[in-house]
Amino acid sequence: MVRVLIDMEGGVVTELKFTGDFFMHPEEAIGDLESLLRGVKITETDLQKLIEDFLRRNRVKVLGVTSKDFAAAIERAAEKLT
């Protein structure tokens, strides 16, 4: 399960924090992923692909969730803000 706290302005992510029942190695990669997603315009971005590319490029291992789970959590949270 992935939870996300998100703030947006004009459809653009201004702040983002992931929590949930998953493990990421290296652990600091979660902060890097959060940083990557700040400034992203939700409606114009393929979030799942962006996250998959980040995980692959940085050789990040994730247990318990997928890139699709991260993207879905962001999209659900963004919908509640609009």
C-alpha positions in Angstrom: 0.0 0.0 0.0 1.2 3.5 -0.9 0.0 6.7 0.7 0.9 10.1 -0.5 0.6 13.6 1.0 0.6 16.1 -1.8 0.2 19.8 -2.4 -0.4 21.2 -5.8 -0.7 24.6 -7.5 -2.2 24.8 -11.0 -1.9 21.1 -11.5 1.8 21.1 -10.6 3.1 19.1 -7.6 4.7 21.6 -5.1 5.2 19.1 -2.3 5.0 15.3 -2.0 5.7 12.7 0.7 5.2 9.0 0.3 4.4 6.6 3.2 3.1 3.1 3.3 3.8 -0.6 3.6 6.8 -0.9 1.2 10.5 -1.1 1.3 12.9 0.7 -1.0 16.6 0.1 -1.4 18.6 2.2 -1.2 16.4 3.9 1.4 17.3 7.4 0.4 15.9 6.8 -3.1 12.4 7.6 -1.7 13.5 11.2 -1.1 15.1 11.3 -4.5 11.8 10.1 -6.1 9.9 12.7 -4.2 12.2 15.4 -5.4 11.9 14.2 -9.0 8.1 14.5 -8.8 8.1 18.0 -7.4 7.4 20.4 -10.3 5.6 17.7 -12.4 2.3 18.7 -14.0 0.1 15.8 -13.2 -2.2 16.0 -16.3 0.7 16.2 -18.8 2.9 13.5 -17.4 2.9 9.7 -17.7 3.6 9.2 -14.0 4.1 5.5 -14.1 6.7 5.7 -16.9 8.5 8.5 -15.1 8.6 6.5 -11.9 9.6 3.2 -13.7 12.5 5.1 -15.5 13.7 6.5 -12.2 13.7 3.1 -10.5 15.5 1.4 -13.4 18.0 4.2 -14.0 18.9 4.3 -10.3 18.8 0.6 -9.8 16.3 1.0 -7.0 14.6 -2.2 -5.6 11.1 -1.8 -4.3 9.3 -4.5 -2.4 5.6 -4.5 -1.7 4.4 -2.1 -4.4 5.0 -1.2 -8.0 5.5 2.0 -10.0 1.8 1.7 -10.9 0.9 1.9 -7.2 3.0 5.1 -6.7 1.4 6.7 -9.8 -2.1 5.7 -8.8 -1.6 7.1 -5.3 -0.5 10.4 -6.8 -3.4 10.5 -9.2 -6.0 9.7 -6.5 -4.6 12.4 -4.2 -4.5 15.0 -7.0 -8.1 14.3 -7.9 -9.1 15.1 -4.3 -7.4 18.5 -4.6 -9.1 19.6 -7.8 
